[in-house]
Amino acid sequence: MPALGSQRRLLGSLNCTPPATLPLTLAPNWTGPQCLEVSIPDGLFLSLGLVSLVENVLVVAAIAKNRNLHSPMYYFICCLAMSDLLVSVSNVLETAVMLLLEAGVLATQAAVVQQLDNVIDVLICGSMVSSLCFLGAIAVDRYISIFYALRYHSVVTLPRAWRIIAAIWVASILTSVLFITYYNHTVVLLCLVGFFIAMLALMAVLYVHMLARACQHARGIARLQKRQRPIHQGFGLKGAATLTILLGVFFLCWGPFFLHLSLIVLCPQHPTCGCIFKNFNLFLALIICNAIVDPLIYAFRSQELRKTLQEV
């Protein structure tokens, strides 16, 4: 946050354009690509953050209120909502502090601002890592519930779920501290990008396998009812559409941010990469949008949870 302007100082200086690509105007004799920079107003950041904040608070409140939702699956969903909640709160807090500093309302020493910025960066990074981890945990939980249905309650027990949740939170905090401390090291960036690719691959493999099993089950029912084609095609199209939405939203919201990290390593001073660096605020806005969409995909589809939300 010390460097106020159109770009946020999130995660050290990852949102800062490398020195060779800092100028926002083109030189008269420059023949590089024209840059398309999408401007994200601070008001939009605050609005998206507040919408996400309300949605995820409702999810946490509903799960905490209804004892029927006190199961490992809903605890993972609750922790995902808490992670998305932290993403929203940290971004709203950073935007608010930046606006107050720019307006001169908040006057403080540079050292205090630096420490506050580091705390917010750790909070944002940790919440992002934990959000990705809990998305993976939900995928694994659903996979076990389908392929090991008879053993599910003996495999995914409450004590085991609590240990997994605690491990994810501890790992997220440690990872964020290390990342903020060594953000300018190539290995750290590559580890984060590798983590995203691994999580995307894990979710894709598990959900595709689950869809294949569901289609196979639908074919078996169709044979018994002797209406194979309509049931199989309808179910397959619906399942494929759901899978496309689930993985598509994940990739669309998180992919640009990790593409940004990859390009910092691969081409930090290339003009084309410089054009992408200038849209860092857009990539952050997409992550906040993911925090808005997650409750719609993983929480609000539950009839029991919707009923509890009406009571809340």
Buried (B, 14 or more C-beta within 10 A) or exposed (E): BEEBEEBBBBBBBBBBBBEEBEEEEEEEEEEEEEBEBEEBEBEBBBEBBEBBBBBBBBBBBBBEEBEEBEBBBBBBBBBBBBBBBBBBBBBBBBBBBBBEBEEEEEEEEEEEBEEBBBEBBBBBBBBBBBBBBBBBBBBBBBBBBBEEEEEBEEEBEEEEBEEBBEEBBEBBBEBBBBBBEEBEEEEBBEBBBEBBEEBBEBBBEBBEEBBEEBBEEBBEEBEEEEEBEEBBEEBBEEBEEBBEEBBEBBBEBBBBBBBBBBBBEEBBEBBEBBBBBBBBBBBBBBBBBBBBBBBEBBBBEBEEBEEBBEEE
